[in-house]
Amino acid sequence: GSPSATLLRASLADCGVTSRHATDLLVAFRQDATKTRYASYGELLDYCRVSAMPVGRHVLDLHGESHATWAPSDALCAALQVLNHLQDIQKDFSGLDRCYLPLDLMQRCGTGLADIPAASATPGLRRVIDALLDECDALNRTARALPPAVRDRRLRLECGVIVGLAERLAARLRRQDPIAGRVKLTKPDVAASLAAALRYW
């Protein structure tokens, strides 16, 4: 009976795209309403599988791209999701009592939830951030295969830009402290990513 669901169902039928991506996102929305802690990186990646990866797959399917593009797209979407979590560590914790930092990683690095409200990252919290950035770097390396695999020229260019932005955001988070202040991309970052992606045009 939901008007939005009815419209979505009609749209999916019209373009021939599976409803799986939309239902995966609903799983993620429900999970966000109840789950506030993640025990491990594997558990966090499982969340990315329903919260981030379906977005990329949906866009690729809308453009009629091969399912062979899904794996690098999944890596890119997961990297973007984790990078966003790192940008919003304090915001998520103070506003929603939600922490996406894996609890087992925090314990190994000698930190805990009590360190999150600090004015700057403790050494232990910095180790957690860097460990997650190592994971993001690996995901971004996999994601580099996405733009060359996309047939549609405009989408290929867009994917190239986004891959570049993900890598630049990871580098900024490596150099800056997301606890001391929100780490953001700059206009030069966007310009440089666009310039680098023009080779895909």
C-alpha positions as CSV (number, residue, x, y, z in Angstrom):
1,G,0.0,0.0,0.0
2,S,3.0,2.3,0.1
3,P,2.9,4.8,-2.8
4,S,6.7,4.9,-2.9
5,A,7.0,1.1,-3.0
6,T,4.3,1.0,-5.7
7,L,6.3,3.4,-7.8
8,L,9.5,1.6,-7.2
9,R,8.0,-1.7,-8.2
10,A,6.7,-0.2,-11.4
11,S,10.0,1.4,-12.2
12,L,11.9,-1.9,-11.6
13,A,9.5,-3.8,-13.8
14,D,9.8,-1.1,-16.5
15,C,13.7,-1.2,-16.6
16,G,14.0,-4.9,-15.8
17,V,16.3,-4.4,-12.8
18,T,16.0,-6.8,-9.9
19,S,14.3,-5.8,-6.7
20,R,17.1,-7.5,-4.7
21,H,19.2,-4.2,-4.4
22,A,16.2,-2.3,-2.9
23,T,15.4,-5.1,-0.5
24,D,19.0,-5.3,0.6
25,L,18.9,-1.6,1.4
26,L,15.8,-2.2,3.5
27,V,17.7,-4.8,5.5
28,A,20.4,-2.2,6.1
29,F,17.9,0.4,7.2
30,R,16.4,-2.0,9.7
31,Q,19.8,-3.0,11.0
32,D,20.8,0.6,11.5
33,A,17.7,1.1,13.7
34,T,18.7,-1.7,16.1
35,K,22.4,-2.4,15.8
36,T,24.8,0.0,17.3
37,R,28.1,-2.0,17.6
38,Y,30.1,-4.2,15.3
39,A,32.2,-7.0,16.7
40,S,34.7,-7.3,13.8
41,Y,35.7,-6.0,10.5
42,G,34.0,-9.0,8.9
43,E,30.8,-8.0,10.5
44,L,31.2,-4.4,9.3
45,L,31.8,-5.7,5.8
46,D,28.6,-7.8,6.0
47,Y,26.8,-4.5,6.8
48,C,28.4,-2.9,3.7
49,R,27.1,-5.8,1.6
50,V,23.5,-4.6,2.2
51,S,24.1,-0.8,2.9
52,A,26.6,0.2,0.2
53,M,27.2,-2.5,-2.4
54,P,23.5,-2.6,-3.6
55,V,23.7,1.1,-4.6
56,G,26.6,0.5,-7.1
57,R,25.0,-2.7,-8.4
58,H,21.7,-0.9,-9.0
59,V,23.3,1.9,-11.0
60,L,25.3,-0.6,-13.0
61,D,22.2,-2.7,-13.8
62,L,20.3,0.4,-14.8
63,H,23.0,1.1,-17.4
64,G,22.9,-2.5,-18.6
65,E,26.5,-3.2,-17.5
66,S,27.8,-6.7,-17.1
67,H,27.7,-8.4,-13.7
68,A,31.5,-8.7,-14.1
69,T,31.6,-5.0,-12.9
70,W,30.0,-6.0,-9.6
71,A,33.2,-7.1,-7.8
72,P,35.2,-3.9,-8.3
73,S,32.0,-1.9,-7.7
74,D,31.4,-3.7,-4.4
75,A,35.0,-2.9,-3.3
76,L,34.5,0.8,-4.2
77,C,31.1,1.1,-2.4
78,A,32.5,-0.7,0.7
79,A,35.5,1.6,0.8
80,L,33.3,4.7,0.5
81,Q,31.1,3.4,3.3
82,V,34.0,2.7,5.7
83,L,35.6,6.0,4.8
84,N,32.3,7.8,5.7
85,H,32.2,5.9,9.0
86,L,35.7,7.2,9.7
87,Q,34.7,10.7,8.9
88,D,31.7,10.5,11.3
89,I,33.1,8.6,14.3
90,Q,32.2,11.2,16.9
91,K,29.0,12.3,15.2
92,D,27.6,8.7,15.0
93,F,28.7,8.0,18.6
94,S,27.4,11.2,20.2
95,G,24.3,11.6,18.2
96,L,23.2,8.0,17.7
97,D,25.2,5.9,20.2
98,R,26.4,4.1,17.2
99,C,30.0,2.9,16.6
100,Y,31.1,1.3,13.4
101,L,34.7,0.7,14.6
102,P,35.2,-3.0,15.1
103,L,35.3,-3.8,18.8
104,D,37.9,-6.6,18.5
105,L,40.2,-4.2,16.6
106,M,39.7,-1.5,19.2
107,Q,40.6,-4.0,21.9
108,R,43.8,-5.1,20.1
109,C,44.8,-1.5,19.6
110,G,44.4,-0.7,23.3
111,T,41.4,1.7,23.0
112,G,37.7,1.7,23.6
113,L,34.5,3.6,23.3
114,A,35.5,6.0,26.1
115,D,38.2,7.4,23.8
116,I,35.8,8.5,21.1
117,P,34.6,11.8,22.7
118,A,38.1,13.0,23.2
119,A,39.4,16.3,21.6
120,S,41.8,14.3,19.4
121,A,42.5,10.7,18.6
122,T,44.4,8.8,21.2
123,P,47.3,6.6,20.0
124,G,45.2,3.5,20.2
125,L,42.3,5.1,18.3
126,R,44.7,6.3,15.7
127,R,45.9,2.7,15.2
128,V,42.3,1.6,14.7
129,I,41.8,4.3,12.1
130,D,45.0,3.4,10.3
131,A,44.1,-0.3,10.3
132,L,40.7,0.4,8.7
133,L,42.4,2.7,6.2
134,D,44.7,-0.2,5.3
135,E,41.5,-2.2,4.5
136,C,40.1,0.7,2.5
137,D,43.4,1.0,0.5
138,A,43.1,-2.7,-0.4
139,L,39.4,-2.1,-1.5
140,N,40.4,0.9,-3.5
141,R,43.1,-1.1,-5.4
142,T,40.4,-3.6,-6.3
143,A,38.1,-0.7,-7.3
144,R,40.5,0.6,-9.9
145,A,39.4,-2.2,-12.2
146,L,35.9,-0.7,-12.3
147,P,36.2,2.2,-14.7
148,P,37.9,0.2,-17.6
149,A,35.2,-2.5,-17.2
150,V,32.3,-0.1,-17.7
151,R,31.0,0.2,-21.3
152,D,28.9,3.4,-21.0
153,R,31.3,6.3,-21.5
154,R,29.7,8.8,-19.1
155,L,29.3,6.2,-16.4
156,R,32.9,5.1,-17.0
157,L,34.1,8.7,-16.4
158,E,31.9,9.0,-13.3
159,C,33.3,5.8,-11.9
160,G,36.8,7.0,-12.5
161,V,36.2,10.2,-10.6
162,I,34.7,8.4,-7.7
163,V,37.6,6.0,-7.5
164,G,39.9,8.9,-7.4
165,L,37.9,10.7,-4.7
166,A,37.9,7.5,-2.6
167,E,41.7,7.3,-2.8
168,R,42.1,11.0,-2.0
169,L,39.7,10.8,1.0
170,A,41.6,7.8,2.4
171,A,44.9,9.7,2.0
172,R,43.4,12.8,3.8
173,L,42.1,10.6,6.7
174,R,45.6,9.1,6.9
175,R,47.2,12.6,7.3
176,Q,44.4,14.3,9.4
177,D,42.6,13.5,12.6
178,P,38.9,12.8,12.2
179,I,38.4,13.0,15.9
180,A,39.8,16.6,16.1
181,G,37.6,17.7,13.2
182,R,35.7,16.4,10.2
183,V,38.0,15.5,7.4
184,K,36.6,16.5,4.0
185,L,37.6,16.5,0.4
186,T,38.5,19.9,-1.2
187,K,37.7,21.5,-4.5
188,P,41.3,20.7,-5.7
189,D,40.7,17.1,-4.8
190,V,37.6,17.0,-7.0
191,A,39.4,18.8,-9.8
192,A,42.4,16.4,-9.6
193,S,40.1,13.3,-9.6
194,L,38.2,14.6,-12.6
195,A,41.5,15.3,-14.5
196,A,42.8,11.9,-13.7
197,A,39.6,10.2,-14.8
198,L,39.5,11.9,-18.2
199,R,41.6,9.1,-19.6
200,Y,38.5,6.9,-19.3
201,W,36.5,9.2,-21.6
